[in-house]
């Protein structure tokens, strides 16, 4: 199923530090385990979805989650939350942005609660961008969202769900993803359109606002900003995981207008995952849709036929080319394979003369095959 596949990809082994800039997009996702922690429980990723025109407009989203290390399996909870959040954004892609991002947050919360029963969770800060409407943000917990421009500087636009934000002591959270039914996400529509939006985990918040702003003001581009902030956090001790996402609103909207490929693309600091919709492969619909996502679409128009995983940067990589006639069961259930590749052939053989069997089988085999190219590489830049 799509959510489980995405969760597995997000949880794959990775380096301690990485920054990734999606090709052709004015966006940055970066993370650093820091100098003290043994595990990076932050997750940050971006997604671009371009579906057929009859099932919603193209959209871009970025989300940052900080697993709660003091509770049960913070990294696992963050992984469940992010994969569910992205899946729900796709599932509800026909709805307005405010409703879509709110439902995705609620479903992420429910998925984590079902797993950890309130004993584990994560924060969430996210933005969703679509053409012809203003961007929408959501946050739960103490991961933050900022706006930034050369004229206006750096400004916090999210709400910290923490005791400290209310004038109390300690780092306890009043809300988190996985807490259960009482969750009330902070959903806001942005009036700004030309600024940059920045997502941060609390591993960055201990540096002063002034220092953070000065780095952004004096960096030539977003990639350099991310590098310098990561280094500055390390110079200051880096006692926690530190993750950062930067999005240029205007550039992303322009990209959504120009990008024509039908499919789903995801990026995290360590690489990218590309899932293409292609025609004439009915089995693929069930894999991607989970019998929900594309139930309103025609089977011939929204079908997964190719998955590519690319690294952010690496010199060593295994490349595997899978022929679906031998390995299709790795992506699709055996029942689906039997229904599509076996039963129709048997039926045709019975009705045709022996001379026509070979021609029918060859044609059917050719139409039903799919090549899946998987390249999975580790980012080796981390120390």
Secondary structure, 3 states (H helix, E strand, C coil): CHHHHHHHHHCCCCCCEEEECCCCCCEEEEEECCCCCCCCCEEEEEEEEECCHHHCCCEEEEEEEEECCCCCCHHHHHHHHHHHHHHHHHHCCCCCHHHHHHHHHHHHHHHHHHHHCCCCCECEEEEEEECCCCCEEEEECCCEEEEEECCCEEEECCCCCECHHHCCCCCCECCCECCCCCCCCEEEECCCCCCEEEEECCCCCCCCHHHHHHHHHCCCCHHHHHHHHHHHHHHCCCCCCEEEEEEEHHHHHHHHHHCCCCEEEEEECCEEEEEEECCCCHHHHHHHHCCCCCCCCCCCCCCEEEEEEEECCCCCCEEEEEEHHHHHHHCCCHHHHHHHHHHHHHHHHHHCCHHHHHHHHHHHHHHHCCEEEEEECCCCCCC
